[in-house]
Amino acid sequence: MYACCLATTTFSHFRTVSTTFLTSTTSPMFPPHSQTKMPILGGFRSIKLISALLDLFCFLLRKTLKKSYVPNLGKCDIKMNAQELVQRHKLLECIQCGMCTGSCPVSRKVDLNIRRYMREVAVTGKIVKYSQDVLWSCTTCSTCGLRCPKGLSPFEFLIDMRSVAVEEGQIPPTLRDALESVFKNGNPWDRIRSKRTEWAQGLNIKHISQGAEILYYVGCTASYDPRIQEVAKSLVKCLQKAGVDFGILGEEENCCGNEVYGVGEKGLFEFLVEENMKLFNKYGVKRMVTTCPHGYNTFKNRYGQTSFEVQHHSQLLANLIENGKLKLSKELNKKVIYHDPCFLGKQNGIYDEPRKVIESIPGVELLEFDRSRERSLCCEGGGGRMWVDIPGPRLAEIRVQNAVDAGAEILAVACPFCLLTLEDAVKTTGFEEKIKVMDIAELLALAL
């Protein structure tokens, strides 16, 4: 059977067929091996050893054949034909006005003409193949959806086109490695689970199993990236100062799956949803806060019906300040300009809360970009672009230049990806002595 699968199917199909054979279920859930603590095959513990051996065999096989990681787990059907794409995305309703292409932030560096691509599929009835630079350049910022007079979401169409490429194994090696790491380790940074809570040492943070009103979902970037760990520590300081009863998942925490979905790996995304919901239900999570708009977006808009309420940390902090639970006594005396993250603003309409947090800090003068709120310029941190470099002018550098020209001393953000891309742009533009990039939680912590 294995030989037949290898001869006639892709590596991903081989694994799915093999797992289905072992479990006799139409929805095989194949867990990562090594350091993970996730349930084995959704409760089929009687074949745990077989599962582990097959998992190891598959891992070694893909290394030998240099194929993709293990894509397309779960029940998600991504084998779409052109007609399904036309119906799902209402392509025949597109009036070809060009608002989507004209407003696309990355169209200035690549030929990402989403209007033309949608039309080609609708008219020819065929799925069009795009160049790697075009297909993976989209940041899924949703600017095209905001501008569309017909209420369409062109970026969602592009995500489905990426799904086709993923099915065929046509993905950049760096992105493939990130997705494989999500599958194996529960994060895209190729870090083991035992390192996930190192940032929290000495902070006296309890595990959610001890009982807590709010789950602080830390996220992959805040757990592993040294710079973003400082944001997590600042938020913890603010929450503890306000007397908030919160806990974390520790090493049990998994990737939320937002970028996984955005690059078209919907099977792996469904796997993450199922595993995460098991975890949240296990601990009876009713409220959640996260510092990442990408995580906030996926929990709120991609997970379907959930039993918990999710907040971005800007919302929670603004509420704590308004209710007098956070007393700010220190003055900053800085000119601060705020960058609206796409996944927080354009996709979820959260514009006021981050500004309220900044304006509550004594001595701060809040400045605004010419392009702010729904017109904010994307920094290119979304849609898997953290793992895919596209040649051309960097939008983050343009954003930093605009901030310096406005006279800002601090460029405030509310997203880990924005912070990393903009901070890197500060270095590449040589403005390290003129401006600093900080999360709103870091600013608030300085004023406590």
C-alpha positions in Angstrom: 0.0 0.0 0.0 2.8 2.4 0.9 4.6 1.8 -2.3 1.5 2.4 -4.3 0.9 5.6 -2.5 4.4 6.8 -3.1 4.2 6.0 -6.8 0.8 7.6 -7.5 0.3 10.4 -5.0 2.1 13.3 -3.4 3.7 12.9 0.0 0.8 14.6 1.7 -1.7 12.2 0.1 0.5 9.3 1.2 0.3 10.3 4.8 -3.4 11.1 4.7 -4.2 7.7 3.2 -2.0 5.9 5.6 -3.5 7.6 8.6 -7.0 6.9 7.4 -6.1 3.3 7.1 -4.8 3.1 10.6 -7.6 5.0 12.3 -10.7 4.1 10.2 -11.8 7.8 10.4 -12.6 10.3 7.7 -10.9 13.0 9.6 -7.4 11.9 10.5 -5.6 14.1 13.0 -1.9 13.3 12.8 0.0 15.0 15.7 3.5 16.4 15.7 6.2 14.1 17.1 9.1 15.1 19.4 8.4 17.6 22.1 4.6 18.0 21.7 2.1 17.1 24.3 -1.0 17.0 22.1 -3.5 14.1 22.1 -2.5 11.2 20.0 -4.7 10.6 16.9 -7.6 12.3 18.6 -7.9 9.7 21.3 -6.8 6.6 19.5 -4.1 5.7 22.1 -4.1 2.1 21.2 -2.1 2.7 18.1 0.2 5.4 19.6 3.4 3.5 18.9 2.4 2.8 15.3 1.5 6.4 14.9 4.9 7.6 16.2 6.8 5.2 14.0 4.9 6.2 10.9 5.4 9.8 11.8 9.1 9.4 12.1 9.2 7.4 8.8 7.3 10.1 7.0 9.6 12.8 8.4 12.7 11.0 7.2 11.1 10.3 3.9 10.3 13.9 3.2 13.9 14.8 4.1 15.1 12.2 1.6 12.8 13.2 -1.2 12.9 16.9 -0.4 9.2 17.1 -0.6 6.9 19.4 1.3 6.2 18.9 5.0 3.0 17.1 5.8 0.3 19.4 4.3 -3.5 19.1 4.2 -4.4 17.5 7.4 -8.0 17.4 8.5 -11.2 17.7 6.6 -10.7 20.8 4.6 -11.2 20.2 0.9 -8.8 22.5 -1.0 -9.1 20.7 -4.4 -11.1 23.5 -5.9 -12.0 23.8 -9.5 -12.4 27.2 -11.3 -16.2 27.0 -11.0 -16.1 26.6 -7.3 -13.8 29.6 -7.1 -16.2 31.7 -9.2 -19.1 30.8 -6.9 -17.3 31.1 -3.6 -15.8 34.5 -4.3 -18.7 35.8 -6.4 -16.2 36.6 -9.2 -19.0 37.3 -11.7 -20.1 40.2 -9.5 -16.8 42.0 -10.0 -17.3 45.1 -12.1 -13.6 45.4 -13.0 -13.3 48.9 -11.5 -9.7 48.3 -10.5 -10.1 49.7 -7.0 -8.5 46.6 -5.5 -5.4 46.7 -7.7 -5.1 50.5 -7.4 -5.2 50.4 -3.6 -3.0 47.3 -3.2 0.1 48.3 -1.2 2.4 45.7 -2.7 1.3 46.4 -6.3 4.0 49.1 -6.4 6.7 46.4 -6.2 5.2 43.4 -8.1 2.6 42.9 -10.8 -0.1 41.9 -8.3 -3.2 42.7 -10.5 -5.8 40.9 -8.5 -8.6 42.4 -10.6 -7.2 40.7 -13.8 -6.6 37.4 -12.0 -10.2 37.2 -10.8 -11.4 38.1 -14.3 -9.3 35.4 -15.9 -10.6 32.7 -13.7 -14.2 33.9 -14.2 -14.0 34.1 -18.0 -11.7 31.2 -18.9 -13.0 28.8 -16.3 -9.5 27.7 -15.6 -7.2 28.1 -12.6 -4.4 30.4 -13.6 -0.9 29.8 -12.5 1.0 32.8 -11.1 4.7 33.5 -10.6 6.1 32.9 -7.1 6.7 36.6 -6.6 3.2 37.5 -7.4 1.4 34.6 -5.6 3.3 35.1 -2.3 3.6 38.9 -2.3 0.1 39.5 -1.0 0.1 40.4 2.7 -3.6 39.7 3.1 -4.0 43.1 4.6 -7.6 43.3 3.2 -7.1 46.8 1.7 -8.6 45.4 -1.5 -11.7 44.3 0.4 -12.2 47.6 2.1 -12.0 49.4 -1.3 -14.3 47.0 -3.3 -17.6 48.8 -4.1 -19.3 45.3 -4.4 -18.2 44.1 -1.0 -15.9 41.3 -2.4 -12.8 40.1 -0.7 -10.1 39.6 -3.4 -7.5 38.7 -0.9 -9.6 35.7 0.2 -9.6 34.6 -3.5 -5.8 34.8 -3.5 -5.6 32.7 -0.4 -7.5 30.0 -2.2 -5.1 30.2 -5.1 -2.3 29.7 -2.6 -4.1 26.6 -1.4 -3.9 25.2 -4.9 -0.1 25.9 -5.0 0.3 24.3 -1.5 -1.5 21.2 -2.7 1.0 20.9 -5.6 4.0 21.6 -3.3 4.7 24.9 -5.1 5.8 26.9 -2.1 9.0 28.8 -1.2 11.4 26.6 0.9 11.5 29.1 3.8 7.7 29.0 4.0 7.7 25.3 3.8 10.1 25.1 6.7 8.0 27.4 8.8 4.9 25.3 8.1 6.7 22.1 8.9 7.8 23.7 12.2 4.2 24.5 13.0 3.3 20.9 12.5 6.2 19.5 14.5 6.6 22.0 17.2 3.5 24.1 17.4 5.3 27.3 16.2 6.8 28.6 12.9 10.2 29.5 14.4 11.6 26.0 14.6 11.8 26.1 18.4 11.0 23.3 20.8 8.1 23.5 23.2 10.2 23.4 26.3 11.6 26.8 25.4 8.1 28.4 25.0 7.9 29.7 28.6 11.5 30.8 29.2 10.4 34.4 28.8 8.1 34.1 31.8 10.7 32.9 34.3 10.6 34.9 37.5 7.4 36.8 36.6 5.2 34.7 38.9 2.6 33.8 36.2 0.3 31.0 36.9 -0.8 28.2 34.6 -4.4 28.4 33.4 -5.0 25.0 35.1 -4.8 26.8 38.5 -7.9 28.8 37.6 -8.0 32.2 36.1 -10.5 34.7 34.8 -8.6 35.4 31.6 -6.2 33.3 29.5 -3.3 35.3 28.2 -2.6 33.7 24.8 1.0 34.7 24.4 1.5 33.5 20.8 4.5 32.1 18.9 6.4 35.3 18.3 6.1 36.7 21.8 7.1 33.3 23.2 10.3 32.9 21.2 11.5 36.2 19.7 13.7 38.1 22.3 12.4 41.5 21.2 8.7 40.6 21.4 9.3 38.8 24.7 9.7 42.3 26.1 6.2 43.2 25.0 4.8 40.1 26.7 6.7 41.1 29.9 5.3 44.6 29.7 1.8 43.4 29.4 2.2 41.1 32.3 3.5 44.0 34.4 0.4 46.0 33.4 -2.0 43.2 34.2 -0.4 42.4 37.5 -0.5 46.1 38.5 -4.2 46.3 37.7 -4.9 43.1 39.7 -6.1 41.1 36.7 -6.6 37.4 37.3 -4.9 35.7 34.3 -2.9 32.6 33.4 -1.1 31.1 30.5 -1.0 27.8 28.7 2.8 27.4 29.0 4.3 24.6 26.9 0.8 23.4 25.9 0.2 26.5 23.8 0.0 26.0 20.1 0.2 28.3 17.0 -3.1 30.1 16.4 -2.9 29.3 12.7 -3.5 32.7 11.3 -0.5 32.8 9.0 -1.0 29.1 8.2 -4.5 29.9 6.8 -3.2 33.1 5.1 -0.7 31.1 3.0 -3.4 28.6 2.0 -2.5 25.6 4.2 -6.1 25.1 5.3 -5.7 21.5 6.2 -3.1 22.2 8.8 -5.2 25.2 9.9 -8.2 22.9 10.6 -5.8 20.6 12.6 -4.7 23.5 14.7 -8.3 24.7 15.3 -9.3 21.3 16.5 -6.3 20.9 18.8 -6.6 24.4 20.2 -10.3 24.1 20.9 -9.7 20.9 22.8 -7.2 22.7 24.9 -9.4 25.8 25.5 -12.4 23.6 26.4 -10.2 21.4 28.7 -9.4 24.5 30.9 -12.9 26.1 30.5 -11.5 29.3 28.8 -14.2 32.0 28.7 -12.1 35.1 28.1 -8.8 35.5 26.2 -6.4 38.3 25.6 -3.6 38.4 23.0 -1.0 40.9 22.0 -1.1 39.8 18.4 -3.8 41.1 16.0 -3.1 38.1 13.8 -4.1 35.8 16.7 -7.0 38.0 17.6 -8.3 37.9 14.1 -8.1 34.2 13.6 -9.7 33.4 17.0 -12.5 35.9 16.3 -13.1 35.4 12.6 -11.7 32.0 11.6 -12.5 29.6 14.4 -16.2 29.6 13.9 -18.5 29.1 16.9 -16.4 29.4 20.1 -17.2 29.4 23.9 -14.9 32.2 24.7 -14.5 36.0 24.1 -11.2 37.2 22.7 -9.8 40.7 23.2 -6.7 42.4 21.8 -4.5 43.8 24.5 -5.2 47.4 23.4 -8.9 46.8 24.3 -8.2 45.3 27.7 -5.7 48.0 28.6 -8.0 50.8 27.5 -10.7 49.3 29.6 -8.5 49.0 32.7 -7.4 52.7 32.3 -11.0 53.9 31.8 -12.1 52.0 35.0 -9.3 53.5 37.0 -7.5 50.1 37.6 -4.2 51.4 36.1 -2.7 54.5 37.6 -0.2 56.2 35.4 2.2 58.4 37.4 5.3 58.9 35.3 5.6 61.3 32.4 7.1 60.3 29.1 7.4 63.7 27.4 7.7 62.2 23.9 6.1 62.7 20.5 4.5 59.4 19.6 3.0 58.4 16.2 0.8 55.3 16.0 0.9 52.8 13.2 -2.4 50.9 12.6 -1.8 47.2 12.1 -3.8 45.8 9.2 -5.2 42.8 11.1 -6.3 45.1 14.0 -7.7 48.1 12.1 -8.7 47.2 8.5 -9.9 43.7 9.4 -11.4 44.3 12.8 -12.1 48.0 13.0 -10.1 48.6 16.2 -8.7 52.1 15.8 -9.6 54.0 18.9 -8.5 51.8 21.8 -4.7 51.9 21.0 -4.9 55.7 20.7 -6.7 55.9 24.0 -3.9 53.9 25.7 -1.2 56.2 24.2 -3.1 59.4 25.1 -3.6 58.3 28.7 0.2 58.4 29.3 1.3 61.7 30.9 3.4 63.9 28.7 2.8 62.1 25.5 1.9 64.0 22.3 0.1 61.7 19.9 0.8 62.4 16.2 -0.9 60.9 13.2 0.4 59.6 9.8 -1.2 61.2 6.7 -2.2 57.6 5.9 -3.8 56.3 9.1 -6.7 54.2 10.3 -8.3 52.4 7.3 -5.9 54.2 5.0 -2.8 52.9 6.9 0.1 51.7 4.9 0.8 48.0 5.3 4.3 47.1 6.7 4.3 43.8 4.8 4.4 41.6 7.9 1.2 39.5 7.2 0.2 36.8 4.8 3.3 34.7 5.5 5.6 37.5 4.3 7.6 37.1 7.5 9.0 34.0 5.8 9.0 35.2 2.1 11.1 38.1 0.9 9.9 39.9 -2.2 12.4 42.2 -3.9 11.5 45.8 -4.3 10.9 48.9 -2.2 10.1 48.0 1.4 6.9 49.5 2.6 8.2 49.5 6.2 11.0 51.8 5.2 8.5 54.2 3.7 6.5 54.1 6.9 9.5 54.8 9.1 10.6 57.7 6.8 7.0 59.2 7.1 7.2 58.9 10.9 10.6 60.7 11.1 9.3 63.4 8.7 6.3 63.9 11.1 8.7 64.6 13.9 7.9 61.5 16.0 10.4 60.2 18.5 8.5 56.9 19.1 6.7 54.8 16.5 4.1 53.0 18.5 2.6 49.7 17.3 0.2 47.1 18.6 1.4 44.0 16.7 4.5 41.9 17.0 5.0 41.5 13.2 4.7 45.3 12.7 7.2 45.9 15.5 9.7 43.5 13.9 9.4 44.8 10.4 9.4 48.5 11.4 12.3 48.1 13.8 14.3 46.4 11.1 13.4 49.3 8.7 14.7 51.8 11.3 18.0 50.1 11.1 18.2 49.8 7.3 17.2 53.5 6.9 19.8 54.6 9.4 17.3 56.3 11.8 18.3 54.5 14.9 19.3 57.8 16.7 16.1 59.5 15.6 13.2 57.2 16.3 12.4 54.1 18.4 9.7 51.4 17.7 7.7 50.3 20.8 4.5 48.4 21.5 1.8 50.3 23.4 2.1 47.9 26.3 5.8 48.9 26.6 4.9 52.6 26.6 2.2 52.0 29.3 4.6 50.0 31.5 7.1 52.9 31.5 4.4 55.2 32.9 3.4 52.9 35.8 
